[in-house]
Amino acid sequence: MYLYRICSWLKHRFTAWNTGGEGVHSPYLFEWVRMVMSDKNAYYRWDEIEACRRQMLANRREVDYVDYGSASQHLKDGKKYVSQKKMVSDIARGSLARAKYAQMLYRLVNWLGHQLRESDRGLTIVELGTSLGITTAYLASADARDRVLTYEGCKDVASLASKFWSSLGINNISCRVGCIDAANLYRDLPCLDLAFVDANHTYEATWLYFDVLAGKVHEKSVIVIDDIHHSTEMEKAWHAICADERVTTTIDLYQMGLVFFDKRYWRRNYRMRL
C-alpha cells in the first residue's frame, strides 16, 4: 500500500499542472480556478481553526474510537466496525484534512455562495466523515446562513467536534452520529449545493455515496471526494465517477477530486496541483 501511494503521487506530480487557469477551456471553469484554486488571501476564521487543530494534535486524551471505514475487521448488527482506544492526537494526525485543502473548501463555499445565495437562503452543505470537525468548521464558517449537515460514525469523536464548534461560536452545523445509511441520507437532503465525502474508503461505499448525492444535485452543485488515490479501490471509484453521464468536468488534486455538473463546462478530466 505504501509503495502504491508513492507511485500514484509521483505519477500525479509529473502529469498535473496549475497555471492560474490557463489551459482550462471553459471560461466558467477558468473563473473557478482563479477564484478558488489561485486565491492566496487568508480569511479571519482560519487562525482560530488552525489553533484548535494544534491543540488536537497535542491532546493525548484517549477516547473510544469506532471505525466504520475500510479498515473494519469485525461485524456488529450486520455493520462492519473496529472499536479501540485511541488518542485524540492520533485521530487528528491520521484523519484531518491538511490546512491548504480545508481552506480551498472554504473558498469553494465562498465562490458557490456568490453564485447561489438569494436573500437569506444559505447553501445546503453535506459532509460524510466529520472526524474532529476541522473541515466541518471551514465549511460552516464562510456564511452563518449556510446549513451544514455532517455525519460521523464515532460518538466520542462527534462529541469532541461539537465542543470545538461551540468554542468557535459556530452554530450552523447539524451532526448525525452512527453508520451512514444511504436511504436516510437521501431523505435528509431536499437539495444539495456542496458535498464533501471522506467516509468509508471502499469502492462500494464511495460509489454509493456519490450515486445518492448525485441524485440531489443541480447544475451548479459540486461534490468533493477525499483520498481519491488512497488505494486501488478508491482510484477505481474515482474513475467510475469521472465516467458517469451526469458529470461534466472533474478536477484531480491528488488528495481530493472535485466533480462538477454544470453543462457550460466542457466534458474533461483535469489533473492539477493545489
C-alpha positions as CSV (number, residue, x, y, z in Angstrom):
1,M,0.0,0.0,0.0
2,Y,2.8,2.4,0.9
3,L,4.6,1.8,-2.4
4,Y,1.4,2.2,-4.3
5,R,0.8,5.6,-2.8
6,I,4.3,6.7,-3.6
7,C,3.9,5.7,-7.2
8,S,0.5,7.3,-7.6
9,W,1.8,10.5,-6.0
10,L,4.8,10.6,-8.4
11,K,2.5,10.0,-11.4
12,H,0.3,12.9,-10.3
13,R,3.3,15.1,-9.6
14,F,4.7,14.8,-13.1
15,T,1.4,15.0,-15.0
16,A,-0.5,17.6,-13.1
17,W,-0.2,21.4,-13.6
18,N,-1.5,24.7,-12.3
19,T,-1.0,27.8,-14.4
20,G,-3.6,30.0,-12.8
21,G,-6.3,28.9,-15.1
22,E,-4.5,28.9,-18.5
23,G,-5.2,25.7,-20.3
24,V,-8.8,25.4,-18.9
25,H,-11.0,25.6,-21.9
26,S,-14.3,26.5,-20.3
27,P,-14.4,30.2,-19.4
28,Y,-16.7,29.4,-16.4
29,L,-14.2,26.9,-15.0
30,F,-11.4,29.3,-15.7
31,E,-13.1,31.7,-13.3
32,W,-13.4,28.9,-10.7
33,V,-9.7,28.2,-10.9
34,R,-8.8,31.8,-10.5
35,M,-11.2,32.4,-7.6
36,V,-10.8,29.1,-5.7
37,M,-7.5,27.5,-6.7
38,S,-5.3,30.5,-7.1
39,D,-6.7,32.8,-4.3
40,K,-3.9,33.4,-1.8
41,N,-5.9,35.6,0.6
42,A,-6.3,34.4,4.3
43,Y,-9.6,34.7,6.0
44,Y,-10.3,35.8,9.5
45,R,-11.5,32.5,11.0
46,W,-8.6,30.4,9.7
47,D,-6.2,31.3,12.5
48,E,-8.8,30.2,15.1
49,I,-9.5,26.9,13.4
50,E,-5.8,26.1,13.0
51,A,-5.1,27.0,16.6
52,C,-7.7,24.3,17.5
53,R,-6.0,21.9,15.2
54,R,-2.7,22.4,17.0
55,Q,-4.5,21.7,20.3
56,M,-5.9,18.5,18.9
57,L,-2.5,17.3,17.7
58,A,-1.2,17.8,21.2
59,N,-4.1,16.2,23.0
60,R,-3.2,12.8,24.4
61,R,-6.6,12.0,25.9
62,E,-7.9,8.6,25.0
63,V,-11.4,8.1,23.6
64,D,-13.4,5.0,22.4
65,Y,-12.9,5.1,18.7
66,V,-15.2,3.3,16.3
67,D,-14.2,3.0,12.7
68,Y,-16.8,2.0,10.0
69,G,-14.2,2.6,7.2
70,S,-12.2,0.3,5.0
71,A,-10.0,-1.0,7.9
72,S,-13.0,-2.7,9.5
73,Q,-12.4,-6.3,10.5
74,H,-15.4,-7.3,12.7
75,L,-19.2,-7.4,12.4
76,K,-21.8,-6.0,14.7
77,D,-25.5,-5.9,13.8
78,G,-24.6,-6.5,10.2
79,K,-22.3,-3.5,10.1
80,K,-18.5,-3.6,9.8
81,Y,-16.7,-1.8,12.6
82,V,-13.5,-1.5,14.6
83,S,-13.6,-0.3,18.2
84,Q,-10.5,0.6,20.1
85,K,-9.0,3.2,22.5
86,K,-7.2,5.9,20.6
87,M,-5.6,9.2,21.5
88,V,-7.1,12.4,20.1
89,S,-3.7,13.4,18.7
90,D,-3.5,10.1,16.7
91,I,-7.0,10.7,15.3
92,A,-6.1,14.2,14.4
93,R,-2.9,13.1,12.7
94,G,-4.5,10.4,10.7
95,S,-7.8,11.8,9.6
96,L,-7.8,15.6,9.5
97,A,-7.5,17.3,6.0
98,R,-4.4,19.4,5.6
99,A,-4.9,23.1,6.0
100,K,-4.4,24.1,2.4
101,Y,-7.2,21.6,1.3
102,A,-9.6,22.6,4.0
103,Q,-9.0,26.3,3.2
104,M,-9.7,25.5,-0.5
105,L,-13.0,24.1,0.6
106,Y,-13.7,27.4,2.5
107,R,-13.0,29.4,-0.7
108,L,-15.2,26.9,-2.7
109,V,-18.1,27.7,-0.3
110,N,-17.5,31.4,-0.8
111,W,-17.5,31.0,-4.6
112,L,-20.6,28.9,-4.6
113,G,-22.3,31.4,-2.3
114,H,-21.7,34.3,-4.6
115,Q,-23.4,32.4,-7.3
116,L,-26.3,30.7,-5.4
117,R,-27.3,32.7,-2.3
118,E,-30.5,34.6,-2.7
119,S,-31.7,36.9,0.1
120,D,-31.5,34.8,3.3
121,R,-31.2,31.4,1.6
122,G,-27.9,29.8,2.6
123,L,-26.2,26.9,0.9
124,T,-27.0,23.2,1.7
125,I,-23.7,21.5,2.5
126,V,-23.2,17.9,3.4
127,E,-20.1,16.2,4.8
128,L,-19.7,12.5,5.1
129,G,-17.0,11.8,7.7
130,T,-16.8,14.5,10.4
131,S,-13.8,13.3,12.3
132,L,-12.8,16.0,14.8
133,G,-14.6,18.7,12.8
134,I,-11.8,20.8,11.4
135,T,-13.0,20.6,7.8
136,T,-16.6,21.0,9.0
137,A,-15.7,24.3,10.7
138,Y,-14.1,25.6,7.4
139,L,-17.3,24.6,5.5
140,A,-19.6,26.3,8.0
141,S,-17.5,29.5,8.7
142,A,-17.9,31.2,5.3
143,D,-21.5,32.3,6.0
144,A,-23.8,31.7,9.0
145,R,-26.8,31.3,6.8
146,D,-25.4,28.1,5.3
147,R,-26.7,24.8,6.6
148,V,-24.0,22.1,7.1
149,L,-25.1,18.5,7.8
150,T,-22.3,16.2,8.8
151,Y,-22.2,12.5,9.5
152,E,-19.7,10.8,12.0
153,G,-19.7,7.2,12.9
154,C,-18.0,7.6,16.3
155,K,-20.0,9.1,19.2
156,D,-17.0,10.2,21.3
157,V,-15.3,11.9,18.2
158,A,-18.5,13.6,17.3
159,S,-18.8,14.9,20.8
160,L,-15.3,16.4,20.7
161,A,-16.1,18.0,17.3
162,S,-19.3,19.6,18.7
163,K,-17.4,21.1,21.6
164,F,-14.8,22.5,19.2
165,W,-17.6,24.2,17.1
166,S,-19.2,25.6,20.2
167,S,-15.8,27.1,21.3
168,L,-15.7,29.0,18.0
169,G,-19.3,30.1,18.1
170,I,-20.3,28.1,15.0
171,N,-24.0,27.3,15.2
172,N,-25.0,26.2,11.7
173,I,-23.8,22.6,11.9
174,S,-26.0,19.5,12.5
175,C,-24.2,16.3,13.3
176,R,-25.7,12.8,12.7
177,V,-23.9,10.1,14.7
178,G,-23.7,6.5,13.5
179,C,-23.0,4.4,10.4
180,I,-24.2,6.4,7.3
181,D,-27.4,5.0,5.8
182,A,-27.9,5.8,2.2
183,A,-31.7,5.8,2.4
184,N,-31.7,8.2,5.3
185,L,-29.1,10.4,3.6
186,Y,-31.3,10.7,0.6
187,R,-34.3,11.6,2.7
188,D,-32.3,14.2,4.8
189,L,-31.5,16.2,1.6
190,P,-34.1,18.3,-0.1
191,C,-31.3,19.5,-2.4
192,L,-27.5,19.7,-2.5
193,D,-25.2,22.6,-3.2
194,L,-21.9,21.1,-1.9
195,A,-20.8,17.8,-0.6
196,F,-17.5,16.6,0.9
197,V,-17.1,12.8,1.1
198,D,-14.5,11.5,3.5
199,A,-16.1,8.4,4.9
200,N,-15.8,4.7,4.1
201,H,-12.8,4.3,1.8
202,T,-14.0,1.4,-0.3
203,Y,-15.2,1.3,-3.9
204,E,-18.7,0.2,-3.0
205,A,-19.3,2.8,-0.3
206,T,-17.7,5.7,-2.2
207,W,-19.7,4.9,-5.3
208,L,-23.0,4.5,-3.3
209,Y,-22.4,7.9,-1.5
210,F,-21.7,9.6,-4.8
211,D,-24.8,8.0,-6.5
212,V,-27.1,9.1,-3.7
213,L,-25.7,12.6,-3.6
214,A,-25.7,13.0,-7.4
215,G,-29.5,12.3,-7.2
216,K,-29.8,15.6,-5.3
217,V,-27.6,18.0,-7.3
218,H,-28.4,20.8,-9.6
219,E,-26.3,22.3,-12.3
220,K,-24.1,24.4,-10.1
221,S,-23.6,21.8,-7.4
222,V,-20.1,20.4,-6.6
223,I,-19.2,17.1,-5.0
224,V,-15.7,16.7,-3.5
225,I,-14.3,13.2,-2.9
226,D,-11.4,12.9,-0.5
227,D,-8.5,10.4,-0.7
228,I,-9.1,9.5,-4.3
229,H,-5.7,7.9,-4.6
230,H,-5.8,6.3,-1.1
231,S,-6.0,2.8,-2.6
232,T,-6.7,0.9,-5.8
233,E,-10.4,0.7,-4.7
234,M,-10.6,4.5,-4.3
235,E,-9.0,5.0,-7.7
236,K,-11.5,2.6,-9.2
237,A,-14.3,4.6,-7.6
238,W,-12.8,7.9,-8.8
239,H,-12.6,6.6,-12.4
240,A,-16.2,5.4,-12.3
241,I,-17.3,8.8,-11.1
242,C,-15.3,10.6,-13.8
243,A,-17.1,8.4,-16.4
244,D,-20.6,8.9,-15.1
245,E,-23.0,10.5,-17.6
246,R,-24.3,13.0,-15.0
247,V,-20.8,14.5,-14.6
248,T,-19.4,17.2,-16.9
249,T,-16.0,18.1,-15.5
250,T,-13.7,16.6,-12.8
251,I,-10.5,18.0,-11.3
252,D,-8.0,15.7,-9.7
253,L,-5.9,17.5,-7.0
254,Y,-4.4,14.1,-5.9
255,Q,-5.7,14.4,-2.3
256,M,-9.2,15.4,-3.4
257,G,-11.3,15.1,-6.5
258,L,-13.9,17.7,-7.5
259,V,-16.9,16.8,-9.5
260,F,-18.9,19.4,-11.5
261,F,-22.4,19.1,-13.2
262,D,-22.6,22.4,-14.9
263,K,-23.5,21.9,-18.6
264,R,-21.5,25.0,-19.5
265,Y,-18.3,23.2,-18.6
266,W,-16.6,21.1,-21.3
267,R,-16.6,17.4,-20.6
268,R,-13.0,16.8,-19.5
269,N,-10.9,15.4,-16.6
270,Y,-8.2,17.8,-15.4
271,R,-5.3,16.9,-13.2
272,M,-4.0,19.9,-11.2
273,R,-1.7,20.9,-8.3
274,L,-3.1,23.0,-5.5
